[in-house]
């Protein structure tokens, strides 16, 4: 009998996360736990005084038992009473954190956004709007890519846009597919663009500002260098996306997301050629625009975050639903508002589950609190100790590598800054590297790897909106990540050699 030729398929995201949890569990038998002391650091950002709890760099100590032996806790198969065993990782990951962050807050955020857009989709205002855009942009469709990429990159740089890209992906992915591109293009011009802006920002309040504050570097200093870096990275991202999108438009079957894009093509084919963009549709679109303006204002002026933004999107969806019922858009009735919310939330449920599962990795390693005994603290300390033993340029480059790897475990920009910068800043002094360069290594390592790691809640949410599995995404994005890695390394070396 002849064996059938089977092409290797990237494992499902859930499978990948499961085996990373297995690896984390094994590490708890091999690596002893350790902990740091913490302190409050005060810094000034944008004229306002802020405080952050950070670890004390020289306070690390291994935890020992009564006989003076290093403690290697291991991971049991199952633990009752809310403790973390191997089989507890899904539940414990899902309920960890609070409403301000990973995981439970982000999970609620993703589900509410999905539900809100489920209501909006019931009105068919987005679909009708897409037809209107296609009609108005004939011959100029390609301009949407550089304009959107630039705007989203600017949003990431100025106010740390990230999770908000999930909602925009829900709007722009169907548009990209309808224009002859693919869902990948939609994710590139929304989520990826925000992370490029986030990583190269000169003023992002959740990343570079905190890192500079806790490193005793003047907040918002080094702006000309970073603005130049942002322009270069954004331009490279636009060109890469533009070239890729042009290739896909010539032959859509070359897209790695061609099969999953079938959903959007099917939805587009359902549309009535004689359909019209009515007053009701216009009001729904204006509601979305006004809601987004409200969100941007809240984030910039009042530092709105996950709880507020989720409620704002819920309001947008609710108002859109009421308009849909009043104008009988797509034959909507009151019950369709509830059903639309359920359908929308269901579509993003896999992305929400991944967020909890990924958080389970950190929980198995003992958590990310610097003053609590954990394997992760020992890994952080061990990696930091070896960085200062190389020439200046290599030390700075290894800082970048370290921050990139560590971001798999602690995706939060502010959280990673509080954990790593108190270690990296004094290590930079020892290695002869400026603290400004250490901050640069942090922001590039933290921001850009968010484009790839499955532990990023915002990435998984955006991929969920685009109906693209993480394995499919990894297959596509790896070349782009290598390009970003090369470009980041070049800027790190330039910063060292110019005394940045």
Secondary structure, 3 states (H helix, E strand, C coil): CCCCCCCCCCCCHHHHHHHHHHHHHHHHHHCCCEECCEEEEEEEECCEEEEEEEECCCCCEECECCCCCECCCCCCCCCCCCCCCHHHHHHHHHHCCCCCCCCHHHHHHHHHHHHHHHHHHHHCHHHHHHHHHHHHCCCCCCHHHHHHHHHHHHHHHHHCCCCCHHHHHHHHHHHHHHCCCCHHHHHHHHHHHHHHHHHCCCCCCCCHHHHHHHCCCCCCCCHHHHHHHHHHHHHHHHHHHHHHHHHHHHCHHHCCCCCCCHHHHHHHHCCCCCCCCCHHHHHHHHHHHHHHHHHHHHHHHHCCCHHHHHHHHHHHHHHHHHHHHHCCHHHCCHHHHHHHHHHHHHHCHHHHHHHHHHHHHHHHCCCCCCCCCEHHHHHHHHHHHCHHHCCHHHHHHHHHHHHHHHCCCCCCHHHHHHHHHHHHHHHHHHHCCCHHHHHHHHHHHHHHHCCCCCCCHHHHHHHHHHCCCHHHHHHHHHHHHHHHHHHHHHHHHHHHHCCC
